[in-house]
């Protein structure tokens, strides 16, 4: 049985994460911002993980 973690962001949160993804200084920070944005858009953790180089359980954390 799969448990889907649902993530909802406000528009302000989306804008801050988008800004962090565009101008962040460290690669790991950029990937975290992208992972949160993709997960909030409804992408499954397995696909997000493959795209950003993280394990599924890390994405869901």
KEFI-570635 format. One record per residue: residue number from 1; residue in three letters; x, z, y of N, C-alpha, C, O, CB in turn. Coordinates in steps of 0.1 Angstrom, whole numbers. Atoms other than C-alpha are relative to their C-alpha. Glycine has a CB too. Example, Ala and Ser with C-alpha at 12.3 -4.5 7.8 and 13.67 -1.06 7.14 Angstrom:
R    k    r    n_X    n_Z    n_Y   ca_X   ca_Z   ca_Y    c_X    c_Z    c_Y    o_X    o_Z    o_Y   cb_X   cb_Z   cb_Y
R    1  ALA      9      0    -12    123     78    -45      9      0     12     19      7     12    -10     12      0
R    2  SER     -9      0    -11    137     71    -11     -8      8     11     -3      9     22      4    -14      5
//
This chain:
R    k    r    n_X    n_Z    n_Y   ca_X   ca_Z   ca_Y    c_X    c_Z    c_Y    o_X    o_Z    o_Y   cb_X   cb_Z   cb_Y
R    1  UNK      8      0    -12      0      0      0      9      0     12     18      8     14    -10     12      0
R    2  UNK     -8      1    -13     14    -10     34     -8      7     11    -20      6     12      2    -15      4
R    3  UNK      6     -6    -11      8     11     64      5     -7     13     17     -9     15      4     16      1
R    4  UNK     -4      7    -12      8     -8     97      0      9     12    -10     16     15    -10    -12      2
R    5  UNK     -1     -8    -12     20     10    127     -4     -8     12      1    -19     15     15      5      2
R    6  UNK      5      7    -11      0     -1    157      6      6     13      7     18     15    -15      1      1
R    7  UNK     -6     -4    -12     17      1    191     -7     -7     12     -8    -19     12     16     -4      0
R    8  UNK      7      5    -12     -1     -3    224      8      4     12     12     16     14    -14      5      1
R    9  UNK     -8     -3    -12     18     -6    257     -9     -4     12    -17    -13     12     13     -9      0
R   10  UNK      6      4    -13      6     -6    293      7    -12      5     18    -15      1      0     12     10
R   11  UNK     -6     11     -7     14    -35    315     13      4      6     23     -3      6     -9     -7     10
R   12  UNK    -13     -5     -6     40    -14    333     11      2    -10     22     -1     -8     -3     13      7
R   13  UNK     -9     -2     11     56     -5    300      6    -13     -5     18    -14     -7     -6      8    -11
R   14  UNK     -5     13      4     58    -41    290     10     -6     10     20    -12      6    -12    -10     -2
R   15  UNK     -9      5    -10     74    -50    323     13      6      0     24      0      1     -6      1     14
R   16  UNK    -12     -8      1    100    -23    320      8     -5    -12     20     -6    -11     -2     15     -1
R   17  UNK     -7      5     12    109    -34    284      5    -14      2     16    -17     -2    -10      1    -12
R   18  UNK     -4     14     -3    110    -70    295     12      0      9     22     -8      7    -11     -8      6
R   19  UNK    -12     -1     -9    134    -61    323     12      5     -8     23      0     -6     -4     10     12
R   20  UNK    -11     -6      8    155    -40    299      6    -11     -9     18    -11    -11     -5     12     -8
R   21  UNK     -5     11      9    157    -70    275      8    -10      8     17    -16      3    -12     -6     -7
R   22  UNK     -7     10     -8    168    -93    303     13      4      6     22     -3      7    -10     -5     11
R   23  UNK    -12     -4     -7    193    -72    321      7     12     -6     17     17      0     -4      4     14
R   24  UNK     -7    -12      6    203    -44    297     15     -3     -2     19    -15     -5     -7      3    -13
R   25  UNK    -15      2      1    241    -39    294      4      0    -14     15     -6    -17      7     11      8
R   26  UNK     -5     -1     14    243    -32    257     -9     -7    -10    -21     -7     -8      1     15     -4
R   27  UNK      8      8     10    232    -54    228    -10      8     -7    -21      4     -9     10     -7     -9
R   28  UNK     10     -8      7    216    -26    209    -12      4      8    -23      5      3      7     13     -5
R   29  UNK     11     -3     -9    195    -17    239    -10    -12      1    -22    -11      1      4      4     14
R   30  UNK      7     12     -1    184    -53    243     -9     -2    -13    -21     -6    -12      9    -12      1
R   31  UNK      7      2     12    174    -55    206    -11     11     -2    -22      8     -8     10      1    -12
R   32  UNK     11    -10      1    154    -22    208    -11     -4      9    -23     -3      5      6     14      4
R   33  UNK     10      4     -9    135    -35    238     -8    -12     -6    -20    -12     -6      6     -5     14
R   34  UNK      7     12      6    127    -68    220     -8      5    -12    -19      0    -14     11    -10     -4
R   35  UNK      7     -5     12    117    -49    188    -13      6      4    -24      4     -2      9     10     -8
R   36  UNK     12     -7     -4     92    -28    207    -10    -10      5    -22     -9      2      3     10     11
R   37  UNK      9     10     -5     78    -58    225     -7     -8    -11    -19    -11    -11      7     -9     10
R   38  UNK      5      8     11     74    -78    193    -10      8     -8    -20      2    -12     11     -5     -9
R   39  UNK      9     -9      7     58    -49    175    -13      2      7    -23      2      1      7     13     -3
R   40  UNK     12     -1     -8     34    -44    203     -9    -12      0    -21    -12      2      3      4     15
R   41  UNK      8     13      1     24    -81    201     -6     -2    -14    -13    -12    -16      9    -11      3
R   42  UNK      6      0     13     14    -74    165      8     -6    -11      3     -8    -22    -12     -8      1
R   43  UNK     -9      6     10     44    -89    146      3     11    -10      5     22     -7     13     -5      6
R   44  UNK     -3     -9     11     49    -72    112     15      5      1     24     -2      6     -2     -5    -13
R   45  UNK    -13     -6      0     79    -48    110     11     -8     -7     22     -8     -3      0     14     -4
R   46  UNK     -9      7      8     95    -69     83      6    -12      8     18    -15      8     -6     -5    -13
R   47  UNK     -4     12     -8     96   -100    106      8      4     13     18     -2     16    -12     -8      4
R   48  UNK     -8     -5    -12    107    -80    137     14      4     -5     24      1      2     -8     12      6
R   49  UNK    -13     -4      5    135    -65    116      9    -11     -2     21    -11      1     -2      8    -12
R   50  UNK     -8     12      3    147    -99    105      5     -6     13     16    -11     14     -7    -10     -9
R   51  UNK     -4      7    -12    147   -112    140     10      8      8     19      2     15    -13     -2      9
R   52  UNK     -9     -8     -8    165    -83    156     11      7     -8     19     14     -2     -8     11      8
R   53  UNK    -10     -6      8    187    -72    127     -1     14     -3      9     22     -3     13     -3      7
R   54  UNK      3    -14      3    171    -39    119     -8      0    -13    -14     -9    -18     -8      7     11
R   55  UNK      8     -2     12    156    -25     87    -15      3      4    -17      7     16      6     12     -8
R   56  UNK     14     -2     -3    118    -23     85     -3     14      5    -11     16     14     -9     -4    -12
R   57  UNK      3    -14     -4    117     15     86      6      4     13      0     12     20      6      9    -11
R   58  UNK     -6     -2    -13    139     15    117     -9     -6     11    -11      1     21     14     -6      1
R   59  UNK     10      6    -10    115     -8    135    -12      9      1    -17     11     13     -4    -15     -5
R   60  UNK     12     -8     -1     86     14    126      2     14      6     -7     20     11     -6      2    -14
R   61  UNK     -3    -13     -7    104     45    139     -1     -1     14      1      8     22     14      5     -4
//
